[in-house]
Amino acid sequence: MQQRAQALGVELPPPPEEPTTCCGRGCNGCVWDGFYDAAGYWWEEATWRLEDA
């Protein structure tokens, strides 16, 4: 996605960083849940910006 944006001259915000604090116990409200939500939002926003390019 970032390579495509760069080729089109579209600036994207950096994608969310992967969490480093997961304990691996499958907690309700795991940090990975938040990461996946943020990554999904980033993907939608990036797709929208690239469609307008």
C-alpha positions, -999 to 999 in steps of 0.1 A, spaced: 0 0 0 28 24 9 47 16 -23 16 23 -44 10 56 -26 46 66 -31 44 58 -68 13 80 -71 28 108 -50 2 103 -22 13 108 14 -1 83 39 2 84 76 24 56 90 5 24 98 -1 15 135 28 -2 152 24 -38 164 19 -40 201 48 -52 223 29 -57 255 7 -87 248 9 -113 276 -4 -141 254 -33 -151 276 -61 -141 253 -74 -113 275 -107 -97 268 -97 -64 253 -63 -76 242 -39 -50 228 -41 -69 195 -78 -61 193 -70 -24 194 -42 -30 169 -64 -48 144 -91 -20 147 -64 7 141 -49 -13 112 -84 -17 96 -90 20 99 -56 28 85 -63 5 55 -96 21 48 -82 56 50 -52 46 28 -76 30 2 -98 61 2 -68 84 -4 -54 63 -32 -88 62 -49 -88 100 -50 -53 101 -65 
